[in-house]
Amino acid sequence: MVTNSSLHYTIIKHIIDKGFAPDILVLAEALNSNVSTIEQGLYDLQEYHGVVLHPNEPKIWVIHPFSLAPTNFLVRSARGMWWGNCAWCSLGIAALLKEDLSITTTYGAHGDKVEIHIVNGKIKEADLYIHFPIPMKNAWSNVIYTCSTMLVFKDEQQINNWTKQHNIPKGDIQPISNIWEFSKEWYGKHLDPEWKKWTIQEAKEMFAKYNLNHPIWKLEDGSERF
């Protein structure tokens, strides 16, 4: 049976193992199904906020924390390489892989190159920061844009200059070490065959647990999943 959980698990495992997303025929074979059922399953998974498809076809564009198109975040380990959608997602990939790796990016997506190393579960460059400018209650209004703005910086002054230069509101600034710990729990079950999206209430509780108390992280009550 094709469910959100089984489809999500099959896609994520294929990306980790192969470095790219499975197409519909591969998914149909893996799940002992047919093309039309898989296509509908992908649209259902998108409605569930479990995948982002290309605008005009049921082809996987993003399945958090992975991007299937080039981004400013390249995650590399001995096993392979993957694109993360943003700083948070890249740490999410690291949380799933559970191995030594590097994340290559640039400050503010246009500054100097920076490499982040995770060794034995710890970030070596723990003095960096991640900026979150988009309110989480609006994140899924355009999740590609939201992710593209979650970037790495060396300090608050660099963030101030960046927001002024690009006319993007200043949001929350978090130490990368805190977002790493948060990412371990947020993305830790994404390779679980019984995976389910966090509810709004679960997301609120997790934000509070990691002291994500800035107004950017405020979510409105609702029955949908975050």
PyMOL commands that place a pseudoatom at each C-alpha (Angstrom):
pseudoatom trace, name=CA, resn=MET, resi=1, chain=A, elem=C, hetatm=0, pos=[0.000, 0.000, 0.000]
pseudoatom trace, name=CA, resn=VAL, resi=2, chain=A, elem=C, hetatm=0, pos=[1.287, 3.451, -0.917]
pseudoatom trace, name=CA, resn=THR, resi=3, chain=A, elem=C, hetatm=0, pos=[1.065, 5.815, 2.044]
pseudoatom trace, name=CA, resn=ASN, resi=4, chain=A, elem=C, hetatm=0, pos=[2.663, 9.133, 2.888]
pseudoatom trace, name=CA, resn=SER, resi=5, chain=A, elem=C, hetatm=0, pos=[5.029, 7.270, 5.201]
pseudoatom trace, name=CA, resn=SER, resi=6, chain=A, elem=C, hetatm=0, pos=[6.039, 4.509, 2.786]
pseudoatom trace, name=CA, resn=LEU, resi=7, chain=A, elem=C, hetatm=0, pos=[6.497, 6.914, -0.111]
pseudoatom trace, name=CA, resn=HIS, resi=8, chain=A, elem=C, hetatm=0, pos=[8.513, 9.367, 1.978]
pseudoatom trace, name=CA, resn=TYR, resi=9, chain=A, elem=C, hetatm=0, pos=[10.755, 6.604, 3.347]
pseudoatom trace, name=CA, resn=THR, resi=10, chain=A, elem=C, hetatm=0, pos=[11.398, 5.123, -0.093]
pseudoatom trace, name=CA, resn=ILE, resi=11, chain=A, elem=C, hetatm=0, pos=[12.348, 8.506, -1.556]
pseudoatom trace, name=CA, resn=ILE, resi=12, chain=A, elem=C, hetatm=0, pos=[14.620, 9.546, 1.321]
pseudoatom trace, name=CA, resn=LYS, resi=13, chain=A, elem=C, hetatm=0, pos=[16.422, 6.180, 1.403]
pseudoatom trace, name=CA, resn=HIS, resi=14, chain=A, elem=C, hetatm=0, pos=[16.993, 6.277, -2.366]
pseudoatom trace, name=CA, resn=ILE, resi=15, chain=A, elem=C, hetatm=0, pos=[18.455, 9.800, -2.151]
pseudoatom trace, name=CA, resn=ILE, resi=16, chain=A, elem=C, hetatm=0, pos=[20.818, 8.805, 0.650]
pseudoatom trace, name=CA, resn=ASP, resi=17, chain=A, elem=C, hetatm=0, pos=[21.892, 5.636, -1.150]
pseudoatom trace, name=CA, resn=LYS, resi=18, chain=A, elem=C, hetatm=0, pos=[22.091, 6.978, -4.713]
pseudoatom trace, name=CA, resn=GLY, resi=19, chain=A, elem=C, hetatm=0, pos=[22.505, 10.748, -4.374]
pseudoatom trace, name=CA, resn=PHE, resi=20, chain=A, elem=C, hetatm=0, pos=[19.409, 11.573, -6.435]
pseudoatom trace, name=CA, resn=ALA, resi=21, chain=A, elem=C, hetatm=0, pos=[15.657, 11.065, -6.268]
pseudoatom trace, name=CA, resn=PRO, resi=22, chain=A, elem=C, hetatm=0, pos=[13.879, 8.028, -7.715]
pseudoatom trace, name=CA, resn=ASP, resi=23, chain=A, elem=C, hetatm=0, pos=[11.574, 8.578, -10.669]
pseudoatom trace, name=CA, resn=ILE, resi=24, chain=A, elem=C, hetatm=0, pos=[7.983, 7.383, -10.782]
pseudoatom trace, name=CA, resn=LEU, resi=25, chain=A, elem=C, hetatm=0, pos=[8.795, 4.026, -12.408]
pseudoatom trace, name=CA, resn=VAL, resi=26, chain=A, elem=C, hetatm=0, pos=[11.396, 3.241, -9.745]
pseudoatom trace, name=CA, resn=LEU, resi=27, chain=A, elem=C, hetatm=0, pos=[8.932, 4.182, -7.006]
pseudoatom trace, name=CA, resn=ALA, resi=28, chain=A, elem=C, hetatm=0, pos=[6.197, 2.050, -8.579]
pseudoatom trace, name=CA, resn=GLU, resi=29, chain=A, elem=C, hetatm=0, pos=[8.486, -0.971, -8.664]
pseudoatom trace, name=CA, resn=ALA, resi=30, chain=A, elem=C, hetatm=0, pos=[9.808, -0.425, -5.139]
pseudoatom trace, name=CA, resn=LEU, resi=31, chain=A, elem=C, hetatm=0, pos=[6.298, -0.073, -3.717]
pseudoatom trace, name=CA, resn=ASN, resi=32, chain=A, elem=C, hetatm=0, pos=[4.731, -2.781, -5.899]
pseudoatom trace, name=CA, resn=SER, resi=33, chain=A, elem=C, hetatm=0, pos=[2.333, -0.240, -7.347]
pseudoatom trace, name=CA, resn=ASN, resi=34, chain=A, elem=C, hetatm=0, pos=[1.528, 1.509, -10.620]
pseudoatom trace, name=CA, resn=VAL, resi=35, chain=A, elem=C, hetatm=0, pos=[2.347, 4.895, -12.125]
pseudoatom trace, name=CA, resn=SER, resi=36, chain=A, elem=C, hetatm=0, pos=[-1.030, 6.528, -11.549]
pseudoatom trace, name=CA, resn=THR, resi=37, chain=A, elem=C, hetatm=0, pos=[-1.092, 5.500, -7.881]
pseudoatom trace, name=CA, resn=ILE, resi=38, chain=A, elem=C, hetatm=0, pos=[2.442, 6.834, -7.359]
pseudoatom trace, name=CA, resn=GLU, resi=39, chain=A, elem=C, hetatm=0, pos=[1.593, 10.116, -9.083]
pseudoatom trace, name=CA, resn=GLN, resi=40, chain=A, elem=C, hetatm=0, pos=[-1.435, 10.606, -6.851]
pseudoatom trace, name=CA, resn=GLY, resi=41, chain=A, elem=C, hetatm=0, pos=[0.669, 9.583, -3.846]
pseudoatom trace, name=CA, resn=LEU, resi=42, chain=A, elem=C, hetatm=0, pos=[3.217, 12.278, -4.653]
pseudoatom trace, name=CA, resn=TYR, resi=43, chain=A, elem=C, hetatm=0, pos=[0.511, 14.932, -4.882]
pseudoatom trace, name=CA, resn=ASP, resi=44, chain=A, elem=C, hetatm=0, pos=[-0.961, 13.705, -1.593]
pseudoatom trace, name=CA, resn=LEU, resi=45, chain=A, elem=C, hetatm=0, pos=[2.493, 13.835, 0.013]
pseudoatom trace, name=CA, resn=GLN, resi=46, chain=A, elem=C, hetatm=0, pos=[2.932, 17.377, -1.262]
pseudoatom trace, name=CA, resn=GLU, resi=47, chain=A, elem=C, hetatm=0, pos=[-0.408, 18.394, 0.264]
pseudoatom trace, name=CA, resn=TYR, resi=48, chain=A, elem=C, hetatm=0, pos=[0.888, 16.879, 3.528]
pseudoatom trace, name=CA, resn=HIS, resi=49, chain=A, elem=C, hetatm=0, pos=[3.992, 19.109, 3.260]
pseudoatom trace, name=CA, resn=GLY, resi=50, chain=A, elem=C, hetatm=0, pos=[6.184, 16.043, 2.863]
pseudoatom trace, name=CA, resn=VAL, resi=51, chain=A, elem=C, hetatm=0, pos=[7.586, 16.853, -0.576]
pseudoatom trace, name=CA, resn=VAL, resi=52, chain=A, elem=C, hetatm=0, pos=[7.768, 19.743, -3.061]
pseudoatom trace, name=CA, resn=LEU, resi=53, chain=A, elem=C, hetatm=0, pos=[7.131, 18.802, -6.689]
pseudoatom trace, name=CA, resn=HIS, resi=54, chain=A, elem=C, hetatm=0, pos=[8.028, 20.652, -9.851]
pseudoatom trace, name=CA, resn=PRO, resi=55, chain=A, elem=C, hetatm=0, pos=[5.208, 23.082, -10.758]
pseudoatom trace, name=CA, resn=ASN, resi=56, chain=A, elem=C, hetatm=0, pos=[3.973, 21.227, -13.852]
pseudoatom trace, name=CA, resn=GLU, resi=57, chain=A, elem=C, hetatm=0, pos=[4.732, 17.566, -13.221]
pseudoatom trace, name=CA, resn=PRO, resi=58, chain=A, elem=C, hetatm=0, pos=[4.897, 15.008, -10.392]
pseudoatom trace, name=CA, resn=LYS, resi=59, chain=A, elem=C, hetatm=0, pos=[8.685, 15.138, -10.210]
pseudoatom trace, name=CA, resn=ILE, resi=60, chain=A, elem=C, hetatm=0, pos=[10.500, 15.595, -6.901]
pseudoatom trace, name=CA, resn=TRP, resi=61, chain=A, elem=C, hetatm=0, pos=[12.129, 19.006, -6.473]
pseudoatom trace, name=CA, resn=VAL, resi=62, chain=A, elem=C, hetatm=0, pos=[12.614, 19.066, -2.696]
pseudoatom trace, name=CA, resn=ILE, resi=63, chain=A, elem=C, hetatm=0, pos=[12.050, 16.531, 0.045]
pseudoatom trace, name=CA, resn=HIS, resi=64, chain=A, elem=C, hetatm=0, pos=[13.341, 18.106, 3.220]
pseudoatom trace, name=CA, resn=PRO, resi=65, chain=A, elem=C, hetatm=0, pos=[16.139, 18.170, 4.117]
pseudoatom trace, name=CA, resn=PHE, resi=66, chain=A, elem=C, hetatm=0, pos=[17.300, 17.353, 0.561]
pseudoatom trace, name=CA, resn=SER, resi=67, chain=A, elem=C, hetatm=0, pos=[17.178, 19.508, -2.550]
pseudoatom trace, name=CA, resn=LEU, resi=68, chain=A, elem=C, hetatm=0, pos=[17.293, 17.742, -5.902]
pseudoatom trace, name=CA, resn=ALA, resi=69, chain=A, elem=C, hetatm=0, pos=[18.418, 20.948, -7.623]
pseudoatom trace, name=CA, resn=PRO, resi=70, chain=A, elem=C, hetatm=0, pos=[21.721, 22.759, -6.998]
pseudoatom trace, name=CA, resn=THR, resi=71, chain=A, elem=C, hetatm=0, pos=[21.826, 25.057, -3.975]
pseudoatom trace, name=CA, resn=ASN, resi=72, chain=A, elem=C, hetatm=0, pos=[24.321, 27.059, -1.969]
pseudoatom trace, name=CA, resn=PHE, resi=73, chain=A, elem=C, hetatm=0, pos=[24.790, 24.121, 0.448]
pseudoatom trace, name=CA, resn=LEU, resi=74, chain=A, elem=C, hetatm=0, pos=[26.776, 21.032, -0.518]
pseudoatom trace, name=CA, resn=VAL, resi=75, chain=A, elem=C, hetatm=0, pos=[27.001, 18.235, 2.031]
pseudoatom trace, name=CA, resn=ARG, resi=76, chain=A, elem=C, hetatm=0, pos=[29.828, 15.741, 1.529]
pseudoatom trace, name=CA, resn=SER, resi=77, chain=A, elem=C, hetatm=0, pos=[30.823, 12.590, 3.389]
pseudoatom trace, name=CA, resn=ALA, resi=78, chain=A, elem=C, hetatm=0, pos=[32.743, 9.446, 2.534]
pseudoatom trace, name=CA, resn=ARG, resi=79, chain=A, elem=C, hetatm=0, pos=[29.437, 8.011, 1.326]
pseudoatom trace, name=CA, resn=GLY, resi=80, chain=A, elem=C, hetatm=0, pos=[28.567, 10.695, -1.244]
pseudoatom trace, name=CA, resn=MET, resi=81, chain=A, elem=C, hetatm=0, pos=[27.293, 14.234, -1.670]
pseudoatom trace, name=CA, resn=TRP, resi=82, chain=A, elem=C, hetatm=0, pos=[23.914, 15.933, -1.470]
pseudoatom trace, name=CA, resn=TRP, resi=83, chain=A, elem=C, hetatm=0, pos=[22.428, 19.433, -1.728]
pseudoatom trace, name=CA, resn=GLY, resi=84, chain=A, elem=C, hetatm=0, pos=[20.735, 20.936, 1.303]
pseudoatom trace, name=CA, resn=ASN, resi=85, chain=A, elem=C, hetatm=0, pos=[18.014, 23.543, 0.862]
pseudoatom trace, name=CA, resn=CYS, resi=86, chain=A, elem=C, hetatm=0, pos=[19.403, 25.830, 3.538]
pseudoatom trace, name=CA, resn=ALA, resi=87, chain=A, elem=C, hetatm=0, pos=[21.605, 25.895, 6.620]
pseudoatom trace, name=CA, resn=TRP, resi=88, chain=A, elem=C, hetatm=0, pos=[18.943, 24.162, 8.729]
pseudoatom trace, name=CA, resn=CYS, resi=89, chain=A, elem=C, hetatm=0, pos=[18.336, 21.463, 6.093]
pseudoatom trace, name=CA, resn=SER, resi=90, chain=A, elem=C, hetatm=0, pos=[22.060, 20.849, 5.647]
pseudoatom trace, name=CA, resn=LEU, resi=91, chain=A, elem=C, hetatm=0, pos=[22.349, 20.147, 9.343]
pseudoatom trace, name=CA, resn=GLY, resi=92, chain=A, elem=C, hetatm=0, pos=[19.298, 17.917, 8.933]
pseudoatom trace, name=CA, resn=ILE, resi=93, chain=A, elem=C, hetatm=0, pos=[21.129, 15.879, 6.293]
pseudoatom trace, name=CA, resn=ALA, resi=94, chain=A, elem=C, hetatm=0, pos=[24.020, 15.525, 8.734]
pseudoatom trace, name=CA, resn=ALA, resi=95, chain=A, elem=C, hetatm=0, pos=[21.577, 14.374, 11.410]
pseudoatom trace, name=CA, resn=LEU, resi=96, chain=A, elem=C, hetatm=0, pos=[20.246, 11.658, 9.084]
pseudoatom trace, name=CA, resn=LEU, resi=97, chain=A, elem=C, hetatm=0, pos=[23.647, 10.471, 7.882]
pseudoatom trace, name=CA, resn=LYS, resi=98, chain=A, elem=C, hetatm=0, pos=[25.174, 10.278, 11.376]
pseudoatom trace, name=CA, resn=GLU, resi=99, chain=A, elem=C, hetatm=0, pos=[28.744, 10.363, 10.038]
pseudoatom trace, name=CA, resn=ASP, resi=100, chain=A, elem=C, hetatm=0, pos=[31.669, 12.751, 9.691]
pseudoatom trace, name=CA, resn=LEU, resi=101, chain=A, elem=C, hetatm=0, pos=[31.042, 15.235, 6.900]
pseudoatom trace, name=CA, resn=SER, resi=102, chain=A, elem=C, hetatm=0, pos=[31.476, 18.771, 5.637]
pseudoatom trace, name=CA, resn=ILE, resi=103, chain=A, elem=C, hetatm=0, pos=[28.985, 21.422, 4.546]
pseudoatom trace, name=CA, resn=THR, resi=104, chain=A, elem=C, hetatm=0, pos=[30.296, 23.877, 1.976]
pseudoatom trace, name=CA, resn=THR, resi=105, chain=A, elem=C, hetatm=0, pos=[28.494, 27.197, 1.609]
pseudoatom trace, name=CA, resn=THR, resi=106, chain=A, elem=C, hetatm=0, pos=[29.156, 30.953, 1.497]
pseudoatom trace, name=CA, resn=TYR, resi=107, chain=A, elem=C, hetatm=0, pos=[28.337, 33.719, 3.938]
pseudoatom trace, name=CA, resn=GLY, resi=108, chain=A, elem=C, hetatm=0, pos=[24.953, 35.158, 2.961]
pseudoatom trace, name=CA, resn=ALA, resi=109, chain=A, elem=C, hetatm=0, pos=[25.032, 33.224, -0.355]
pseudoatom trace, name=CA, resn=HIS, resi=110, chain=A, elem=C, hetatm=0, pos=[27.473, 35.735, -1.836]
pseudoatom trace, name=CA, resn=GLY, resi=111, chain=A, elem=C, hetatm=0, pos=[30.342, 36.191, 0.616]
pseudoatom trace, name=CA, resn=ASP, resi=112, chain=A, elem=C, hetatm=0, pos=[33.451, 34.203, 1.311]
pseudoatom trace, name=CA, resn=LYS, resi=113, chain=A, elem=C, hetatm=0, pos=[33.349, 30.441, 1.125]
pseudoatom trace, name=CA, resn=VAL, resi=114, chain=A, elem=C, hetatm=0, pos=[32.932, 28.674, 4.440]
pseudoatom trace, name=CA, resn=GLU, resi=115, chain=A, elem=C, hetatm=0, pos=[33.281, 24.991, 5.286]
pseudoatom trace, name=CA, resn=ILE, resi=116, chain=A, elem=C, hetatm=0, pos=[31.501, 23.537, 8.269]
pseudoatom trace, name=CA, resn=HIS, resi=117, chain=A, elem=C, hetatm=0, pos=[32.824, 20.262, 9.607]
pseudoatom trace, name=CA, resn=ILE, resi=118, chain=A, elem=C, hetatm=0, pos=[30.902, 17.810, 11.742]
pseudoatom trace, name=CA, resn=VAL, resi=119, chain=A, elem=C, hetatm=0, pos=[33.215, 15.290, 13.362]
pseudoatom trace, name=CA, resn=ASN, resi=120, chain=A, elem=C, hetatm=0, pos=[32.146, 12.723, 15.939]
pseudoatom trace, name=CA, resn=GLY, resi=121, chain=A, elem=C, hetatm=0, pos=[28.758, 14.425, 16.116]
pseudoatom trace, name=CA, resn=LYS, resi=122, chain=A, elem=C, hetatm=0, pos=[30.143, 17.871, 16.938]
pseudoatom trace, name=CA, resn=ILE, resi=123, chain=A, elem=C, hetatm=0, pos=[30.438, 21.041, 14.857]
pseudoatom trace, name=CA, resn=LYS, resi=124, chain=A, elem=C, hetatm=0, pos=[34.006, 22.322, 14.707]
pseudoatom trace, name=CA, resn=GLU, resi=125, chain=A, elem=C, hetatm=0, pos=[33.014, 25.834, 13.554]
pseudoatom trace, name=CA, resn=ALA, resi=126, chain=A, elem=C, hetatm=0, pos=[30.684, 26.432, 16.486]
pseudoatom trace, name=CA, resn=ASP, resi=127, chain=A, elem=C, hetatm=0, pos=[31.126, 30.230, 16.406]
pseudoatom trace, name=CA, resn=LEU, resi=128, chain=A, elem=C, hetatm=0, pos=[28.956, 30.667, 13.279]
pseudoatom trace, name=CA, resn=TYR, resi=129, chain=A, elem=C, hetatm=0, pos=[25.336, 31.834, 13.157]
pseudoatom trace, name=CA, resn=ILE, resi=130, chain=A, elem=C, hetatm=0, pos=[22.218, 31.060, 11.121]
pseudoatom trace, name=CA, resn=HIS, resi=131, chain=A, elem=C, hetatm=0, pos=[19.747, 33.817, 10.233]
pseudoatom trace, name=CA, resn=PHE, resi=132, chain=A, elem=C, hetatm=0, pos=[16.017, 33.050, 9.963]
pseudoatom trace, name=CA, resn=PRO, resi=133, chain=A, elem=C, hetatm=0, pos=[14.231, 36.020, 8.348]
pseudoatom trace, name=CA, resn=ILE, resi=134, chain=A, elem=C, hetatm=0, pos=[10.896, 34.460, 7.320]
pseudoatom trace, name=CA, resn=PRO, resi=135, chain=A, elem=C, hetatm=0, pos=[8.154, 33.895, 9.947]
pseudoatom trace, name=CA, resn=MET, resi=136, chain=A, elem=C, hetatm=0, pos=[7.579, 30.187, 10.348]
pseudoatom trace, name=CA, resn=LYS, resi=137, chain=A, elem=C, hetatm=0, pos=[3.809, 30.662, 10.078]
pseudoatom trace, name=CA, resn=ASN, resi=138, chain=A, elem=C, hetatm=0, pos=[4.468, 31.778, 6.485]
pseudoatom trace, name=CA, resn=ALA, resi=139, chain=A, elem=C, hetatm=0, pos=[7.152, 29.215, 5.689]
pseudoatom trace, name=CA, resn=TRP, resi=140, chain=A, elem=C, hetatm=0, pos=[5.014, 27.032, 3.426]
pseudoatom trace, name=CA, resn=SER, resi=141, chain=A, elem=C, hetatm=0, pos=[3.555, 29.960, 1.471]
pseudoatom trace, name=CA, resn=ASN, resi=142, chain=A, elem=C, hetatm=0, pos=[6.726, 29.702, -0.632]
pseudoatom trace, name=CA, resn=VAL, resi=143, chain=A, elem=C, hetatm=0, pos=[8.940, 27.134, 1.017]
pseudoatom trace, name=CA, resn=ILE, resi=144, chain=A, elem=C, hetatm=0, pos=[11.631, 27.327, -1.684]
pseudoatom trace, name=CA, resn=TYR, resi=145, chain=A, elem=C, hetatm=0, pos=[12.088, 31.034, -0.980]
pseudoatom trace, name=CA, resn=THR, resi=146, chain=A, elem=C, hetatm=0, pos=[11.900, 30.476, 2.770]
pseudoatom trace, name=CA, resn=CYS, resi=147, chain=A, elem=C, hetatm=0, pos=[14.691, 27.915, 2.634]
pseudoatom trace, name=CA, resn=SER, resi=148, chain=A, elem=C, hetatm=0, pos=[16.833, 30.048, 0.335]
pseudoatom trace, name=CA, resn=THR, resi=149, chain=A, elem=C, hetatm=0, pos=[17.041, 32.766, 2.999]
pseudoatom trace, name=CA, resn=MET, resi=150, chain=A, elem=C, hetatm=0, pos=[18.203, 30.572, 5.908]
pseudoatom trace, name=CA, resn=LEU, resi=151, chain=A, elem=C, hetatm=0, pos=[21.902, 31.266, 5.562]
pseudoatom trace, name=CA, resn=VAL, resi=152, chain=A, elem=C, hetatm=0, pos=[25.168, 31.109, 7.494]
pseudoatom trace, name=CA, resn=PHE, resi=153, chain=A, elem=C, hetatm=0, pos=[26.937, 34.228, 8.780]
pseudoatom trace, name=CA, resn=LYS, resi=154, chain=A, elem=C, hetatm=0, pos=[29.986, 34.932, 10.891]
pseudoatom trace, name=CA, resn=ASP, resi=155, chain=A, elem=C, hetatm=0, pos=[28.415, 37.580, 13.148]
pseudoatom trace, name=CA, resn=GLU, resi=156, chain=A, elem=C, hetatm=0, pos=[25.430, 39.882, 13.684]
pseudoatom trace, name=CA, resn=GLN, resi=157, chain=A, elem=C, hetatm=0, pos=[27.052, 42.840, 11.935]
pseudoatom trace, name=CA, resn=GLN, resi=158, chain=A, elem=C, hetatm=0, pos=[27.378, 40.790, 8.762]
pseudoatom trace, name=CA, resn=ILE, resi=159, chain=A, elem=C, hetatm=0, pos=[23.666, 39.946, 9.068]
pseudoatom trace, name=CA, resn=ASN, resi=160, chain=A, elem=C, hetatm=0, pos=[22.781, 43.620, 9.568]
pseudoatom trace, name=CA, resn=ASN, resi=161, chain=A, elem=C, hetatm=0, pos=[24.699, 44.562, 6.425]
pseudoatom trace, name=CA, resn=TRP, resi=162, chain=A, elem=C, hetatm=0, pos=[23.119, 41.715, 4.467]
pseudoatom trace, name=CA, resn=THR, resi=163, chain=A, elem=C, hetatm=0, pos=[19.531, 42.545, 5.408]
pseudoatom trace, name=CA, resn=LYS, resi=164, chain=A, elem=C, hetatm=0, pos=[20.066, 46.205, 4.482]
pseudoatom trace, name=CA, resn=GLN, resi=165, chain=A, elem=C, hetatm=0, pos=[21.727, 45.346, 1.174]
pseudoatom trace, name=CA, resn=HIS, resi=166, chain=A, elem=C, hetatm=0, pos=[18.945, 42.980, 0.108]
pseudoatom trace, name=CA, resn=ASN, resi=167, chain=A, elem=C, hetatm=0, pos=[15.965, 44.703, 1.763]
pseudoatom trace, name=CA, resn=ILE, resi=168, chain=A, elem=C, hetatm=0, pos=[15.100, 41.520, 3.629]
pseudoatom trace, name=CA, resn=PRO, resi=169, chain=A, elem=C, hetatm=0, pos=[13.810, 41.975, 7.197]
pseudoatom trace, name=CA, resn=LYS, resi=170, chain=A, elem=C, hetatm=0, pos=[16.076, 40.963, 10.022]
pseudoatom trace, name=CA, resn=GLY, resi=171, chain=A, elem=C, hetatm=0, pos=[14.733, 37.918, 11.804]
pseudoatom trace, name=CA, resn=ASP, resi=172, chain=A, elem=C, hetatm=0, pos=[16.096, 35.552, 14.417]
pseudoatom trace, name=CA, resn=ILE, resi=173, chain=A, elem=C, hetatm=0, pos=[19.810, 34.856, 14.800]
pseudoatom trace, name=CA, resn=GLN, resi=174, chain=A, elem=C, hetatm=0, pos=[20.745, 31.484, 16.218]
pseudoatom trace, name=CA, resn=PRO, resi=175, chain=A, elem=C, hetatm=0, pos=[24.123, 29.950, 17.080]
pseudoatom trace, name=CA, resn=ILE, resi=176, chain=A, elem=C, hetatm=0, pos=[24.784, 27.130, 14.642]
pseudoatom trace, name=CA, resn=SER, resi=177, chain=A, elem=C, hetatm=0, pos=[25.459, 24.797, 17.568]
pseudoatom trace, name=CA, resn=ASN, resi=178, chain=A, elem=C, hetatm=0, pos=[21.878, 25.239, 18.840]
pseudoatom trace, name=CA, resn=ILE, resi=179, chain=A, elem=C, hetatm=0, pos=[20.361, 24.621, 15.407]
pseudoatom trace, name=CA, resn=TRP, resi=180, chain=A, elem=C, hetatm=0, pos=[22.539, 21.521, 15.092]
pseudoatom trace, name=CA, resn=GLU, resi=181, chain=A, elem=C, hetatm=0, pos=[21.075, 20.083, 18.297]
pseudoatom trace, name=CA, resn=PHE, resi=182, chain=A, elem=C, hetatm=0, pos=[17.590, 21.114, 17.170]
pseudoatom trace, name=CA, resn=SER, resi=183, chain=A, elem=C, hetatm=0, pos=[18.108, 19.532, 13.725]
pseudoatom trace, name=CA, resn=LYS, resi=184, chain=A, elem=C, hetatm=0, pos=[19.037, 16.199, 15.261]
pseudoatom trace, name=CA, resn=GLU, resi=185, chain=A, elem=C, hetatm=0, pos=[15.578, 15.937, 16.779]
pseudoatom trace, name=CA, resn=TRP, resi=186, chain=A, elem=C, hetatm=0, pos=[13.631, 17.709, 14.010]
pseudoatom trace, name=CA, resn=TYR, resi=187, chain=A, elem=C, hetatm=0, pos=[15.036, 15.518, 11.221]
pseudoatom trace, name=CA, resn=GLY, resi=188, chain=A, elem=C, hetatm=0, pos=[15.995, 12.486, 13.286]
pseudoatom trace, name=CA, resn=LYS, resi=189, chain=A, elem=C, hetatm=0, pos=[12.957, 10.420, 12.223]
pseudoatom trace, name=CA, resn=HIS, resi=190, chain=A, elem=C, hetatm=0, pos=[12.936, 11.349, 8.536]
pseudoatom trace, name=CA, resn=LEU, resi=191, chain=A, elem=C, hetatm=0, pos=[14.335, 7.939, 7.617]
pseudoatom trace, name=CA, resn=ASP, resi=192, chain=A, elem=C, hetatm=0, pos=[11.766, 6.114, 9.748]
pseudoatom trace, name=CA, resn=PRO, resi=193, chain=A, elem=C, hetatm=0, pos=[9.417, 3.875, 7.698]
pseudoatom trace, name=CA, resn=GLU, resi=194, chain=A, elem=C, hetatm=0, pos=[6.602, 5.131, 9.956]
pseudoatom trace, name=CA, resn=TRP, resi=195, chain=A, elem=C, hetatm=0, pos=[7.561, 8.814, 9.529]
pseudoatom trace, name=CA, resn=LYS, resi=196, chain=A, elem=C, hetatm=0, pos=[4.888, 11.460, 10.073]
pseudoatom trace, name=CA, resn=LYS, resi=197, chain=A, elem=C, hetatm=0, pos=[5.113, 15.219, 9.774]
pseudoatom trace, name=CA, resn=TRP, resi=198, chain=A, elem=C, hetatm=0, pos=[5.209, 17.203, 12.989]
pseudoatom trace, name=CA, resn=THR, resi=199, chain=A, elem=C, hetatm=0, pos=[1.874, 18.637, 14.032]
pseudoatom trace, name=CA, resn=ILE, resi=200, chain=A, elem=C, hetatm=0, pos=[1.665, 22.357, 14.757]
pseudoatom trace, name=CA, resn=GLN, resi=201, chain=A, elem=C, hetatm=0, pos=[1.576, 21.619, 18.482]
pseudoatom trace, name=CA, resn=GLU, resi=202, chain=A, elem=C, hetatm=0, pos=[4.580, 19.291, 18.273]
pseudoatom trace, name=CA, resn=ALA, resi=203, chain=A, elem=C, hetatm=0, pos=[6.507, 21.930, 16.332]
pseudoatom trace, name=CA, resn=LYS, resi=204, chain=A, elem=C, hetatm=0, pos=[5.664, 24.579, 18.933]
pseudoatom trace, name=CA, resn=GLU, resi=205, chain=A, elem=C, hetatm=0, pos=[6.873, 22.327, 21.737]
pseudoatom trace, name=CA, resn=MET, resi=206, chain=A, elem=C, hetatm=0, pos=[10.117, 21.570, 19.938]
pseudoatom trace, name=CA, resn=PHE, resi=207, chain=A, elem=C, hetatm=0, pos=[10.766, 25.240, 19.200]
pseudoatom trace, name=CA, resn=ALA, resi=208, chain=A, elem=C, hetatm=0, pos=[10.327, 25.990, 22.902]
pseudoatom trace, name=CA, resn=LYS, resi=209, chain=A, elem=C, hetatm=0, pos=[12.603, 23.102, 23.906]
pseudoatom trace, name=CA, resn=TYR, resi=210, chain=A, elem=C, hetatm=0, pos=[15.487, 24.637, 21.934]
pseudoatom trace, name=CA, resn=ASN, resi=211, chain=A, elem=C, hetatm=0, pos=[14.745, 28.198, 23.087]
pseudoatom trace, name=CA, resn=LEU, resi=212, chain=A, elem=C, hetatm=0, pos=[13.499, 29.307, 19.674]
pseudoatom trace, name=CA, resn=ASN, resi=213, chain=A, elem=C, hetatm=0, pos=[11.392, 32.025, 21.234]
pseudoatom trace, name=CA, resn=HIS, resi=214, chain=A, elem=C, hetatm=0, pos=[11.789, 34.887, 18.762]
pseudoatom trace, name=CA, resn=PRO, resi=215, chain=A, elem=C, hetatm=0, pos=[8.472, 35.990, 17.121]
pseudoatom trace, name=CA, resn=ILE, resi=216, chain=A, elem=C, hetatm=0, pos=[9.782, 34.470, 13.874]
pseudoatom trace, name=CA, resn=TRP, resi=217, chain=A, elem=C, hetatm=0, pos=[9.071, 31.020, 15.347]
pseudoatom trace, name=CA, resn=LYS, resi=218, chain=A, elem=C, hetatm=0, pos=[5.497, 31.734, 16.446]
pseudoatom trace, name=CA, resn=LEU, resi=219, chain=A, elem=C, hetatm=0, pos=[2.950, 29.405, 14.846]
pseudoatom trace, name=CA, resn=GLU, resi=220, chain=A, elem=C, hetatm=0, pos=[-0.797, 29.860, 14.724]
pseudoatom trace, name=CA, resn=ASP, resi=221, chain=A, elem=C, hetatm=0, pos=[-2.956, 27.017, 16.002]
pseudoatom trace, name=CA, resn=GLY, resi=222, chain=A, elem=C, hetatm=0, pos=[-4.210, 24.650, 13.327]
pseudoatom trace, name=CA, resn=SER, resi=223, chain=A, elem=C, hetatm=0, pos=[-4.855, 21.023, 12.471]
pseudoatom trace, name=CA, resn=GLU, resi=224, chain=A, elem=C, hetatm=0, pos=[-2.431, 20.908, 9.540]
pseudoatom trace, name=CA, resn=ARG, resi=225, chain=A, elem=C, hetatm=0, pos=[1.104, 19.604, 9.832]
pseudoatom trace, name=CA, resn=PHE, resi=226, chain=A, elem=C, hetatm=0, pos=[4.162, 21.813, 9.786]
for i in range(1, 226): cmd.bond("trace and resi %d" % i, "trace and resi %d" % (i + 1))
show_as sticks, trace
zoom trace
